[in-house]
Amino acid sequence: MAIIVNLDVMMARRKISLNELSERVELTLSNLSILKTGKAKAIRFSTLDALCKALECQPGDILEYVNEKNK
């Protein structure tokens, strides 16, 4: 997929654990883990909004587009 999820990078920068982030954004650990590992096929804007608020970042800090032709 051409969209890369950099949630783990932002979590490391903010020094926040998966458990703490899960509580802040009110998402289950399993759903957050699916996002973190890049296995998610979609993300709701409300979830992205909650993640950005909790991590004090922009959507572009979490999501990145990579042109697969250049890989």
Secondary structure, DSSP 4 states (H G I P E B T S, - for coil): --EEE-HHHHHHHHT--HHHHHHHHT--HHHHHHHHTT--S---HHHHHHHHHHHT--HHHHEEE--GGG-
